[in-house]
Amino acid sequence: MNRLLENKVIWITGASSGIGKALAIRLAKTNTVIATSRSQEKLEQLKREYPAIVIKQADVTKPAELASVCGFIEQIFGKLDVLLANAGHCEYLDVRHFDSSIALRMIETNYMGFVYAIESCLHLLRRSETPHIVAVSSSSVYLGLPRAEAYSASKAAVTQFMESLAADLTPEGFSLSVIHPGFVDTELTRQNDFPMPFLMQPDAAAQRIIQGLNRGQYNIDFPKGLTWILRCLRQTPHLIRHRITSSLSRNMQHEL
Ligand SMILES: NC(=O)c1ccc[n+]([C@@H]2O[C@H](COP(=O)([O-])OP(=O)(O)OC[C@H]3O[C@@H](n4cnc5c(N)ncnc54)[C@H](OP(=O)(O)O)[C@@H]3O)[C@@H](O)[C@H]2O)c1
């Protein structure tokens, strides 16, 4: 069975911009790609630029819309080989004006949107000889960065969900992969008002993700320099770790 990303039917959520769009463009060269996002306008622009990409509008927080995309995939292709659950959004929390609705929105889009996408297409993945579920999490799960409480908690939920899902689906012949990107220059990070070390372009991120998937990697972390530092800091005693993250937080609040 060929597990390489060639001649596959691949569904990418959040494919209208940033990392998802770069993945769609690269993967459409050798696969059938179905690209989903909320913005019909952005999807049509993608279709004009890359006519081979199939576009289907859907909001990942709305299971009925995802079911409709899967109904279309079933009708046309009869199966799905790869779900690339990439749709996501980032909002920061300001503890001076604590607002739980931010945490709810992060969980709804980043975590429940990912869970709903799996639910909607699992039966189609089970018809593939090489079913693969790919989740785009974040390197923010490795360290408690300032203001990222809601965002990184939603991504940590994705990473942890995938751990148990791997235990349950690997015996059925599924492959699973979790991506933990560092900073990538996209609409999502353009709101950031702080320096972003090791910033990458979306196409370089897509290239790194595809390379990892073709190698059969479960954890795809990049860029290595940043994720290595975050993982090392994670291992340090909390007094040292929190002194470092608190100084980042003070600097940010000073700038606001
Ligand atoms: N950029 C980074 O530095 C970075 C780092 C770590 C992880 N990530 C993760 O990478 C993924 C892609 O982000 P990006 O950086 O490429 O940002 P982006 O350019 O803002 O792309 C986000 C994509 O998700 C879609 N989306 C957002 N909410 C959606 C919803 N409710 N339903 C369906 N689609 C939705 C957006 O399209 P519509 O608005 O049209 O729906 C867009 O296509 C996200 O999961 C993000 O958390 C990014």
The ligand as an SDF file (V2000), in Angstrom:
LIG
                    3D

 48 52  0  0  0  0  0  0  0  0999 V2000
    0.6180   30.8880   11.6790 N   0  0  0  0  0  0  0  0  0  0  0  0
    1.2150   30.3320   12.7230 C   0  0  0  0  0  0  0  0  0  0  0  0
    2.2350   30.8350   13.2130 O   0  0  0  0  0  0  0  0  0  0  0  0
    0.6670   29.0760   13.3390 C   0  0  0  0  0  0  0  0  0  0  0  0
    1.4310   28.4660   14.3430 C   0  0  0  0  0  0  0  0  0  0  0  0
    0.9460   27.3040   14.9310 C   0  0  0  0  0  0  0  0  0  0  0  0
   -0.2460   26.7540   14.5080 C   0  0  0  0  0  0  0  0  0  0  0  0
   -0.9660   27.3740   13.5280 N   0  0  0  0  0  0  0  0  0  0  0  0
   -2.2230   26.7590   13.1200 C   0  0  0  0  0  0  0  0  0  0  0  0
   -2.2100   26.5640   11.7220 O   0  0  0  0  0  0  0  0  0  0  0  0
   -3.5520   26.5370   11.2400 C   0  0  0  0  0  0  0  0  0  0  0  0
   -3.6730   27.4510   10.0350 C   0  0  0  0  0  0  0  0  0  0  0  0
   -3.4850   28.7870   10.4670 O   0  0  0  0  0  0  0  0  0  0  0  0
   -2.7890   29.9110    9.5610 P   0  0  0  0  0  0  0  0  0  0  0  0
   -1.6590   30.4190   10.3380 O   0  0  0  0  0  0  0  0  0  0  0  0
   -2.5800   29.4260    8.2010 O   0  0  0  0  0  0  0  0  0  0  0  0
   -3.9000   31.0470    9.6460 O   0  0  0  0  0  0  0  0  0  0  0  0
   -4.8690   31.7040    8.5600 P   0  0  0  0  0  0  0  0  0  0  0  0
   -4.0980   32.1860    7.3950 O   0  0  0  0  0  0  0  0  0  0  0  0
   -5.6750   32.6730    9.3320 O   0  0  0  0  0  0  0  0  0  0  0  0
   -5.7640   30.4750    8.0790 O   0  0  0  0  0  0  0  0  0  0  0  0
   -6.7950   29.9610    8.8750 C   0  0  0  0  0  0  0  0  0  0  0  0
   -7.7140   29.1860    7.9620 C   0  0  0  0  0  0  0  0  0  0  0  0
   -8.7560   28.5930    8.7760 O   0  0  0  0  0  0  0  0  0  0  0  0
  -10.0130   28.9710    8.2300 C   0  0  0  0  0  0  0  0  0  0  0  0
  -10.9950   29.0140    9.3030 N   0  0  0  0  0  0  0  0  0  0  0  0
  -10.9810   29.7570   10.4360 C   0  0  0  0  0  0  0  0  0  0  0  0
  -12.0740   29.5170   11.1550 N   0  0  0  0  0  0  0  0  0  0  0  0
  -12.7960   28.5940   10.4700 C   0  0  0  0  0  0  0  0  0  0  0  0
  -14.0390   27.9510   10.6820 C   0  0  0  0  0  0  0  0  0  0  0  0
  -14.7960   28.2020   11.7630 N   0  0  0  0  0  0  0  0  0  0  0  0
  -14.4810   27.0720    9.7650 N   0  0  0  0  0  0  0  0  0  0  0  0
  -13.7530   26.7900    8.6580 C   0  0  0  0  0  0  0  0  0  0  0  0
  -12.5740   27.3690    8.3860 N   0  0  0  0  0  0  0  0  0  0  0  0
  -12.1110   28.2670    9.2880 C   0  0  0  0  0  0  0  0  0  0  0  0
   -9.7800   30.3110    7.5540 C   0  0  0  0  0  0  0  0  0  0  0  0
  -10.7050   30.5870    6.5180 O   0  0  0  0  0  0  0  0  0  0  0  0
  -12.0910   31.3980    6.7180 P   0  0  0  0  0  0  0  0  0  0  0  0
  -11.7960   32.5700    7.5840 O   0  0  0  0  0  0  0  0  0  0  0  0
  -12.5160   31.7250    5.3360 O   0  0  0  0  0  0  0  0  0  0  0  0
  -13.0220   30.4080    7.3500 O   0  0  0  0  0  0  0  0  0  0  0  0
   -8.4030   30.0710    6.9430 C   0  0  0  0  0  0  0  0  0  0  0  0
   -8.5470   29.3800    5.7230 O   0  0  0  0  0  0  0  0  0  0  0  0
   -4.4370   26.9540   12.4100 C   0  0  0  0  0  0  0  0  0  0  0  0
   -5.0070   25.8170   13.0080 O   0  0  0  0  0  0  0  0  0  0  0  0
   -3.4590   27.6080   13.3690 C   0  0  0  0  0  0  0  0  0  0  0  0
   -3.8990   27.5690   14.6940 O   0  0  0  0  0  0  0  0  0  0  0  0
   -0.5340   28.5170   12.9220 C   0  0  0  0  0  0  0  0  0  0  0  0
  1  2  1  0
  2  3  2  0
  2  4  1  0
  4  5  1  0
  4 48  2  0
  5  6  2  0
  6  7  1  0
  7  8  2  0
  8  9  1  0
  8 48  1  0
  9 10  1  0
  9 46  1  0
 10 11  1  0
 11 12  1  0
 11 44  1  0
 12 13  1  0
 13 14  1  0
 14 15  2  0
 14 16  1  0
 14 17  1  0
 17 18  1  0
 18 19  2  0
 18 20  1  0
 18 21  1  0
 21 22  1  0
 22 23  1  0
 23 24  1  0
 23 42  1  0
 24 25  1  0
 25 26  1  0
 25 36  1  0
 26 27  1  0
 26 35  1  0
 27 28  2  0
 28 29  1  0
 29 30  1  0
 29 35  2  0
 30 31  1  0
 30 32  2  0
 32 33  1  0
 33 34  2  0
 34 35  1  0
 36 37  1  0
 36 42  1  0
 37 38  1  0
 38 39  2  0
 38 40  1  0
 38 41  1  0
 42 43  1  0
 44 45  1  0
 44 46  1  0
 46 47  1  0
M  CHG  2   8   1  16  -1
M  END
$$$$
